[in-house]
């Protein structure tokens, strides 16, 4: 089979590999597409949270995929079932043409006239739905700020708008992503490459700050920025996977004096009955969200190394979400 493999930090290649064998409770999925997540970039391009000695196993750390079950040793997923795949990163094999996966980490795809690539976006959308359910907040009438407008940040923008936020302020370094965020419900878009998010939030709130701040980038500087953007008694959601394994220093004096609350989120894959991923598939199937604008670049698996470089430096090419096809 053809499979992507992390050879060293910053280097991802396509190579030939044996098709894996499956155990009880697993299925073998012939991959159709896989998307590159921001957490994949932190692992492959920055070396943060690498779970294996290098070169890593084939397919790792892919965890956003769709494909067809071609062998099954699990109840409820017979051969021929089209599935969404959402394994944990340490055991993810979505960048391989054939992946073994526990039946717990895949769901049958619904019948839909949409392009199948649209259904692939349910993995990332599901993680955002999970985060908002795990840390619920009534944002009706509030000012919210979202740092980062990759696919996760865009989904936060869309869902916060649907939840009744009075004003949604977003930032990113990509004009392409900011254009999509305006369509997804952002009121104010800030190009972080040229403008200052702190100044924008301060000016728009009369110096008070945002009620709710979401970090959807995973960089130490944006993580630190969240405390500066929030109002006293505000709330922070740290969603982005850290881009470094080293400690990140925050202004705890500001955090303390503002009486802020903060939460992180992880592990949507282990939610019982995959409730959030099911909800994401249904949202996309019903047309409650148009994920078409996210699907900017799809490359063949043979070019998976180029796909990673593109996803890591998306601004010049106007990339929003980069995927590979088999």
Secondary structure, DSSP 8 states (H G I E B T S, - for coil): -EEEEEEETTEEEEEE-------TTEEEEEEEEEE--HHHHHHHTT-TT--S-SS--TTTT---EEEEEEEE-STT--TT-EEEE---GGG--TTBSEEEEEGGGEEE----SS-HHHHHTHHHHHHHHHHHHHT----BT-EEEEE--SHHHHHHHHHHHHTTBSEEEEEES-HHHHHHHHHTT-SEEEETTTS-HHHHHHHHTTTS-EEEEEE-S--HHHHHHHHHHEEEEEEEEE-S--S-SS-----HHHHHHTT-EEEE---GGGSGGGHHHHHHHHHHHHTSS--GGGEEEEEEGGGHHHHHHHHHT-TTTT-SEEEEE-
